[in-house]
Amino acid sequence: MKTAYRIGRAGLLVLAAGMMLAACGQDESSQQAQQGGAQERPPHPVEVAELARQDLDLERSYPSLLRSDDEVTLVARVTGTLEKRHFEPGEMVEKGQVLYSIEPDVYQAAVRQREADLQSARAQLERAQRDANRFERLLSQNSVSRQQVDQARSELSVARASVVQAEAALATARIDLDYAEVTAPVSGMISLSRINVGNVVSNGSELATITPLDPLEVRFQLPQRDAFELRRQLNNVGAIEEIQAVLEFPGLKDAEGDRLEGRLDFLGSRVEEATSTVQASATFDNPEHRVLPGQFVRVELEGLKRFDVLAVPEIAIGQGLMGPQVFVLDEDDVARARPVDLGEVAGPWQVLRGGVEAGERVVVGDLAGIEPGVTIKPLPFDGDAQALVERSMQAGDQQQGAAAAGGSAAQPGQKGQATEEAAAESESGPAEAGEDDAR
């Protein structure tokens, strides 16, 4: 009995070893079949483009703070009591409109006094002129001395100087009289008055501020690279006024009248050391006064270009071990990863500064399922990068929807399979227990 038992155990061991070898052989054959299937996988269809240099339009926007270029602060130029205010705070005033009166009667009296002084000086000049002429005639007759003639000439010179002095004093008095009536130097919206009527103001006292609202000036900072490229473009293309500027207002997006169109009118000639930027400004018409100075905005420049650059659609850029990369096709249409140096983004295009050359074929479509060594079936690319990106996004959304639907449909089947496995285990359990008891 013991011998039979040992032979039975040996037979079982041999049988188990044979089954294991058979399983290993099946695994090896399945791996070989999978490798053969991978090698024989059909080419992956995707859009391919031959790189060529082109000119691209850029979209650039910069944060800025609105300001009014002609904003002025009214300052008193004379001393006196503020007698009248001729406006209401917050209203629109016109250039030349009288805004304040600072004791104009006092300065009118000063003008009259200076006019009288001038008349007196002129009368003295006439008398001195007659005396000088008379002494000149008497000297020719030897009736007066040379000293008397010189004295008459000196008095004539003093009288002339007195007239000039009186004229200057009258001009000053008239200027003070003009300053007694404070007028608007520009048209715009006037602020609250800083000094109430009845108070005494002195030369230099601030009275109010006038802010012109149309047009508005926007000053902003360009990164030095953008400024250099823009200056080169202007040297090659034309005047700075050809660069259109668009004003966008954060917080008013999609609202009616949420943007203003203007023109670029200044580009600085030096780089700010602290920020490495170049100052620029644009002017915008604001006839309806929809925006006010001090408001934060974004300035978008239209008409900027990059000339003679290599670029691919943004979706053609992948990420590899060496950083950003694209897939370049060899002569057998096999995809090869190529690290690239990225430049600027121009709408749906990504500018490439290095890593590829003109004439090479690059995969520009969706990179899903593409890896180095995959054979590509090149599809034509019509050059519309925006449409290509939109199609890729739509395809991705459809795949996500299909995956979600498939996952939810598989859940009931998975539950049924688990139930069947549990039932099988429950049935096999008692049989195995009976066999153990028999042994």
Residue, then its C-alpha position, 0 to 999 in steps of 0.5 A: m500500500k505504501t508503494a502504491y501511495r508513493i507511486g501515486r504521489a510521483g505520478l501527480l508531481v510529473l503531471a503537475a510539472g507537465m502542466m506547468l511546462a505546457a502553460c509556460g509554452q502557451d505564455e511564450s507563444s501568446q507573447q510571440a503572437q502579441q509581438g507579431g501583432a504589434q509589428e504588424r499593426p496597421p499604420h496610425p492615420v494622423e495629419v502630417a505637415e511639411l515644415a515651411r517658414q511663414d508669417l504669423d499674426l500675434e495676439r498680445s494683451y497687457p495690463s494697464l491703468l487708464r489715465s487722462d493725458d490732459e487732466v489738470t489741477l486748478v491752482a489759485r494764482v492770486t491771494g484773496t477771498l474765494e467769492k463765487r463758484h460758478f459750477e456744480p461738482g461733477e458736471m462737464v465744463e468747457k474750456g475757457q468757462v469761468l469757474y471761480s472768482i477771487e476778489p476781482d474788484v480788488y484787482q480791478a482797482a489795482v489795474r486802475q491805479r497802475e493805469a494812472d501811474l502810467q499816465s503820470a509817468r508819460a506826462q513826466l516823460e513829455r515834460a522831460q523831452r521838452d526840457a531836453n529839446r529847449f536846453e539843446r537849442l540854448l546850448s547852440q546859442n551859448s545861453v546855457s552851460r554843458q552841465q545843464v544840458d547833461q542834466a536835462r538829458s539825464e532827466l529825460s532818460v529817467a522819465r523814459a524808464s519810469v514809463v517802462q516801469a509803469e507799463a510793467a506794473l500795469a501788465t502785472a496788475r492786469i495779469d492778477l486781474d485775469y487770475a482773479e477769474v479762474t477759468a477752465p484750461v481744458s474741457g472735461m469733468i470737474s471734481l469736488s471743490r477743495i476750498n469752500v466759498g468764503n475762505v481765503v486762498s493764496n497763491g498755489s492753493e489747489l481748488a479742483t481737478i478737471t479730467p477730460l474723458d474723451p479721448l483717454e490715454v493708456r500707458f502700459q509696459l511691453p516686455q523688451r522682446d515684444a518691444f524689439e520685435l514691434r520696432r523691427q516690424l515698424n521699421n519693415v512695415g510702416a508707421i506706428e499708427e497701423i498697429q490697432a489697439v483694443l481696450e478690454f474691461p475686466g468685469l464687463k466681459d460679454a457686456e454691450g460695449d465692453r471694448l474700445e478701439g484705438r491706436l498705438d501712438f508711442l513706443g519708448s526708446r529705452v528699457e527700464e532697468a528694474t522691469s526689463t520693459v519698454q513703455a508704450s501708450a495708446t489713445f482711445d476715443n471715449p465719446e460716451h464716457r463709458v470708462l473713467p481714468g483710474q480703471f484697470v484694463r487690458v490693452e490688446l495690440e492687433g497687427l503684430k506679426r512674427f516674420d519667417v518662423l517655423a511653427v506647428p499647431e499647439i496640439a503637435i507639441g508633446q512632452g518627453l524625457m528631454g522636455p517638449q518634443v514633436f514627432v518627425l517622420d523618417e523616409d519610412d513614415v516612422a515617427r521619431a521623437r525630436p526635442v524642440d525649443l519653444g518660442e511664442v504662441a501665436g493663436p493656435w500656432q506654436v513657434l519653434r526656435g530650434g530642433v527642427e528644420a524647414g522641409e521636415r515632415v512633422v506630425v501635427g494632429d492629435l498625438a494620442g496613440i503615437e510613440p517613437g517607432v510607430t508607423i504613420k499613415p500621413l493625412p493631408f493638413d490644410g493649414d487651418a490650425q484652429a480647425l485642427v485643434e477644434r476637431s481634436m478637442q471634439a474627438g477627445d470629448q467623444q472618447q471620454g463620453a464613450a468611455a463613461a458610457g462603457g464603464s457604466a454598462a459593464q457594472p451589471g455584468q461584473k456583478g453577475q460574474a461575481t455572483e456566479e463565481a461565488a455560487a461555484e465556490s459554494e458548490s465545490g466546497p462540500a465536495e472538496a470537504g468530502e474528498d478530504d474526509a475520505r482520504 
